[in-house]
């Protein structure tokens, strides 16, 4: 039964780190629940684009001594189409997500140094593959 109380076996820095990670996870879950409350506010809205064009239309034909003259009047065509509004991304959420991602990457890389040689090398290979897959050279 005492093996189940692992919390007491941890040192103070380990407990502080675990509490910090659980607090960060709780904060992320709380923010997620706040933003999911109104899901339609997070969707791209659709705007209606109306175009009005004028075209001549023949409404009657006037016949005079073998000649025919068309009587034209302007007709108005209305075309409407749905277009997406410009996407407005929340800059603070993007900044916080990027900072959390970099912090998590730092924690994982720091944790890799405590592993045995084989797992350290395998973790570094996975990290290099992740960097190559992200194609960071296209950001510039």
C-alpha positions as CSV (number, residue, x, y, z in Angstrom):
1,X,0.0,0.0,0.0
2,X,2.9,2.4,0.7
3,X,4.1,2.0,-2.8
4,X,1.0,3.7,-4.0
5,X,1.9,6.9,-2.2
6,X,4.5,7.8,-4.7
7,X,4.0,11.5,-4.0
8,X,5.9,11.2,-0.7
9,X,8.8,9.4,-2.3
10,X,9.4,12.3,-4.7
11,X,11.9,15.1,-4.0
12,X,10.7,18.7,-3.6
13,X,11.8,19.8,-7.1
14,X,10.0,16.8,-8.7
15,X,6.8,17.6,-6.8
16,X,7.1,21.3,-7.9
17,X,7.6,20.3,-11.5
18,X,4.7,17.9,-11.4
19,X,2.5,20.5,-9.8
20,X,3.5,23.1,-12.4
21,X,2.8,20.8,-15.3
22,X,-0.6,19.8,-13.8
23,X,-1.4,23.5,-13.2
24,X,-0.5,24.3,-16.8
25,X,-2.6,21.5,-18.1
26,X,-5.6,22.6,-15.9
27,X,-5.2,26.2,-17.2
28,X,-5.1,25.0,-20.8
29,X,-8.2,22.9,-20.2
30,X,-10.0,25.9,-18.6
31,X,-9.1,28.2,-21.5
32,X,-10.3,25.5,-23.9
33,X,-13.6,25.3,-22.1
34,X,-14.0,29.1,-22.2
35,X,-13.4,29.3,-25.9
36,X,-15.6,26.3,-26.7
37,X,-18.6,27.9,-24.9
38,X,-19.5,29.9,-28.1
39,X,-18.3,27.8,-31.0
40,X,-19.9,30.0,-33.7
41,X,-17.7,32.9,-32.7
42,X,-14.6,30.9,-33.6
43,X,-15.8,30.1,-37.2
44,X,-15.2,32.0,-40.3
45,X,-18.4,33.9,-41.1
46,X,-19.9,34.1,-44.5
47,X,-20.6,37.5,-46.2
48,X,-22.9,38.0,-49.2
49,X,-21.4,39.7,-52.2
50,X,-24.0,41.4,-54.4
51,X,-23.1,42.5,-58.0
52,X,-25.4,44.6,-60.1
53,X,-24.8,44.7,-63.8
54,X,-26.7,46.4,-66.7
55,X,-27.5,44.6,-70.0
56,X,-29.5,46.0,-72.9
57,X,-32.7,44.0,-73.6
58,X,-34.8,44.2,-76.8
59,X,-38.4,44.6,-75.7
60,X,-40.1,45.5,-79.0
61,X,-39.4,45.6,-82.7
62,X,-40.4,48.7,-84.8
63,X,-41.0,47.8,-88.4
64,X,-40.8,50.7,-91.0
65,X,-40.8,50.1,-94.8
66,X,-38.8,46.9,-94.7
67,X,-36.6,48.1,-91.9
68,X,-36.7,46.7,-88.4
69,X,-35.6,48.7,-85.4
70,X,-35.2,47.1,-82.0
71,X,-36.3,49.0,-79.0
72,X,-33.9,48.3,-76.2
73,X,-34.2,49.2,-72.5
74,X,-31.6,48.6,-69.8
75,X,-32.1,45.4,-67.7
76,X,-30.4,45.0,-64.4
77,X,-29.1,41.7,-63.3
78,X,-28.3,41.0,-59.6
79,X,-25.9,38.3,-58.8
80,X,-25.2,37.2,-55.3
81,X,-22.6,34.9,-54.0
82,X,-21.2,33.8,-50.6
83,X,-17.6,34.7,-49.8
84,X,-15.7,34.0,-46.6
85,X,-14.8,36.9,-44.5
86,X,-11.1,37.5,-43.7
87,X,-9.9,35.1,-41.0
88,X,-9.0,36.9,-37.7
89,X,-6.7,34.7,-35.6
90,X,-6.3,35.5,-31.9
91,X,-2.7,36.6,-31.7
92,X,-2.4,36.1,-27.9
93,X,-3.5,32.4,-28.3
94,X,-1.0,31.9,-31.1
95,X,1.8,33.4,-29.0
96,X,0.9,31.4,-25.9
97,X,0.7,28.2,-27.9
98,X,4.1,28.8,-29.5
99,X,5.7,29.5,-26.1
100,X,4.1,26.4,-24.6
101,X,5.3,24.3,-27.5
102,X,8.9,25.6,-27.1
103,X,8.8,25.1,-23.4
104,X,7.6,21.6,-23.8
105,X,10.3,20.9,-26.4
106,X,12.9,22.2,-23.9
107,X,11.5,19.9,-21.2
108,X,11.6,16.9,-23.5
109,X,15.2,17.6,-24.7
110,X,16.3,18.1,-21.1
111,X,14.7,14.8,-20.2
112,X,16.4,13.0,-23.0
113,X,19.8,13.7,-21.4
114,X,18.9,11.5,-18.4
115,X,18.2,8.4,-20.6
116,X,20.6,5.6,-21.4
117,X,22.8,6.0,-24.5
118,X,20.6,4.1,-26.9
119,X,17.4,5.9,-26.0
120,X,19.2,9.2,-25.9
121,X,20.4,8.7,-29.5
122,X,17.0,7.4,-30.6
123,X,15.4,10.5,-29.1
124,X,17.9,12.8,-30.8
125,X,17.2,11.1,-34.1
126,X,13.5,11.6,-33.6
127,X,14.1,15.3,-32.7
128,X,16.2,15.8,-35.9
129,X,13.5,14.1,-38.0
130,X,10.9,16.4,-36.3
131,X,12.9,19.5,-37.2
132,X,13.3,18.3,-40.8
133,X,9.6,17.5,-41.1
134,X,8.6,20.9,-39.9
135,X,10.4,22.5,-42.8
136,X,11.4,25.6,-40.8
137,X,13.4,27.0,-43.8
138,X,10.1,28.0,-45.5
139,X,9.3,30.5,-42.7
140,X,11.9,33.0,-43.9
